Amino acid sequence: MPDAVQLILCTCPDRNSAETIARLLVSEGLAACVNIAPNLISIYSWQGQIESAEECLLLIKARQDNYPAIETAICKHHPYDLPEIIAISVQQGLPDYLNWINSCPAK
């Protein structure tokens, strides 16, 4: 694999905020593709309480070197005080698909 690719996970409180962030990342060339998985139920501990919420999950496919700019963009536009942003390195995948991700340079 010539360049490192990663999958970044980010939850959003609703479809509108998920689409806003997804479109921003793709239009700025920071991500090649963002999938939005709706109707995710999250159960988590927050400020000493057990909470649950319906959220949308962003599956962001991007070059690893774009991570700092992606993190900055999400933090700037996300409605949560502490957004979930988790990056997972892609070890293997269809070579043509990974090459396509790497061909999407930042603008």
C-alpha positions in Angstrom: 0.0 0.0 0.0 1.8 3.2 -1.2 0.1 5.6 1.2 -1.6 5.0 4.6 -5.4 5.0 4.6 -7.6 5.2 7.7 -11.2 4.9 8.7 -12.4 7.6 11.1 -15.4 7.1 13.2 -17.5 10.0 14.4 -21.0 10.1 15.9 -23.4 13.0 15.4 -26.6 13.8 17.2 -28.7 14.0 14.0 -28.8 13.5 10.3 -28.4 17.3 9.6 -25.2 17.7 11.5 -23.9 14.4 10.1 -24.6 15.5 6.5 -23.1 19.0 7.1 -19.8 17.5 8.4 -19.7 14.8 5.7 -20.2 17.2 2.9 -17.6 19.6 4.3 -15.0 16.9 4.6 -15.6 15.6 1.0 -15.9 19.1 -0.6 -12.6 20.2 1.1 -10.9 17.1 -0.2 -10.1 15.9 3.3 -12.0 12.6 2.8 -12.7 10.5 -0.2 -16.0 9.2 1.1 -18.1 9.5 4.1 -20.9 7.0 4.9 -23.7 8.0 7.3 -25.2 5.2 9.3 -28.5 6.5 10.9 -30.4 5.2 13.9 -27.4 4.2 16.0 -28.2 3.8 19.7 -25.3 4.8 21.9 -25.1 4.0 25.6 -22.4 5.8 27.5 -21.2 7.3 30.8 -21.2 11.1 30.8 -20.6 13.4 33.8 -21.4 10.6 36.3 -24.6 9.5 34.6 -25.4 6.6 32.3 -26.9 8.1 29.1 -28.4 6.9 25.9 -29.0 8.7 22.6 -29.9 8.0 19.1 -27.1 9.1 16.8 -25.7 8.9 13.3 -22.3 7.3 12.7 -19.9 8.8 10.2 -17.6 6.3 8.5 -14.9 8.6 7.1 -12.4 7.1 4.5 -9.3 9.3 4.2 -5.6 9.4 3.8 -3.8 9.3 7.1 -1.9 12.5 6.4 -5.3 14.3 6.3 -6.1 13.4 9.9 -5.1 16.6 11.6 -7.2 18.7 9.3 -10.1 16.3 9.6 -10.0 16.5 13.4 -9.8 20.3 13.3 -12.8 20.5 10.9 -14.9 18.1 12.9 -14.2 19.9 16.2 -15.0 23.3 14.6 -18.4 22.2 13.1 -19.6 19.5 15.5 -22.3 20.4 18.0 -20.9 18.2 20.8 -18.4 19.6 23.3 -16.5 16.4 23.1 -17.1 14.7 19.7 -16.1 11.1 19.2 -13.2 11.0 16.8 -11.5 7.6 16.5 -9.1 6.8 13.7 -8.4 3.2 12.7 -5.5 2.4 10.3 -6.6 0.3 7.3 -4.2 -2.7 7.0 -5.7 -4.2 3.9 -8.4 -3.5 1.3 -9.1 -3.7 -2.4 -6.0 -2.1 -3.9 -8.0 -0.1 -6.5 -10.3 1.3 -3.8 -7.4 2.3 -1.5 -5.6 3.9 -4.5 -8.8 5.9 -5.2 -8.8 7.1 -1.5 -5.2 8.2 -2.0 -6.0 10.0 -5.2 -8.3 12.5 -3.4 -5.9 15.3 -2.3 -6.8 18.1 0.0 -7.8 21.3 -1.7 
